[in-house]
Amino acid sequence: MKSNLTKWFGFGSLLIGLALCGVGLWLLLSPAEYQATTRIKVEPDGLMIGGGYSYDPYFIQTTFEIIKSRLVLGKVVDDLNLNVEWGRRYAIGRTLDTSETIKKLQQRLELRTVRNTKFLEILVTDESPDEAAKIANAIAQGYLDYRAENLKKTGVKGMETLQNQWNEDEQKIKAAQEKLEQLRKDLNVPNPEPAENELQTQYQTYSEEKQKLGKMVELHKILALKIKAAKIDLNIPRSLAWIIFPAVPPASPSGPNRLFGMTLLFCGMVMSAQGILIARKL
């Protein structure tokens, strides 16, 4: 019984040792990897509620999902021609599909927040330090472009809403003017009209309709000013995200951990030798 236990212990030590040797060799022989970091600042869209900005508890998570999505990474793939470049590197020259390249890009991408700030970090790992920095900066710029375009679309939609309101008010004012003119004829209001106090005393209905029309016209003018301001605002480049610290090519690799690999290899060799010695004694 004791001999069987010793035998199994020896085989176990040998197998574990070989596994540790395999992992250690993999860490030692794997190509160096470099990690580049781009830091950006992001602001929420800022929906107003009761005079203050609304709080979106899912804003950061939503931002991460947008950055990892085709909306941003697809543009990065196109801008850097990664389908072709990575096809040469990983697919023996075959041009990759965008979905394949995005999947590889997602595997190299890490996103994290900077505590107690509005900063986010975009980290990209690659075998080339220059490539890592270039991709990290391209992803950051892709997200900035997305936010700017989305902000512009929101502005255009808002201006269209104002314009539609202006058109509706224009029709209402025209109808009110026609109604007032007909009322003037029906009541035989003289032309030129008498003073306001006399007009209100002798032609009260006409005076009230005239005042209503005047208020409508004033509001219409204010709305026209808002539309003009919205058009000017659309021509001003705006964004809710900014690159604070662009990535630079890292000077030293981030992995794999060669020292850890050497430690695993040494431990594996010791355990393997121990297993072999135990097996030979039986």
Secondary structure, DSSP 8 states (H G I E B T S, - for coil): -HHHHHHHHHHHHHHHHHHHHHHHHHHHHS--BEEEEEEEEE-----EETTEE---TTHHHHHHHHHHSHHHHHHHHHHTTHHHHHHHHHSTT----HHHHHHHHHHHEEEEE-TTSSEEEEEEEESSHHHHHHHHHHHHHHHHHHHHHHHHHHHHHHHHHHHHHHHHHHHHHHHHHHHHHHHHHHTT--SS---HHHHHHH-HHHHHHHHHHHHHHHHHHHHHHHHHHHHHHHTS---SEEEEE-----SS--B--HHHHHHHHHHHHHHHHHHHHHHHH-
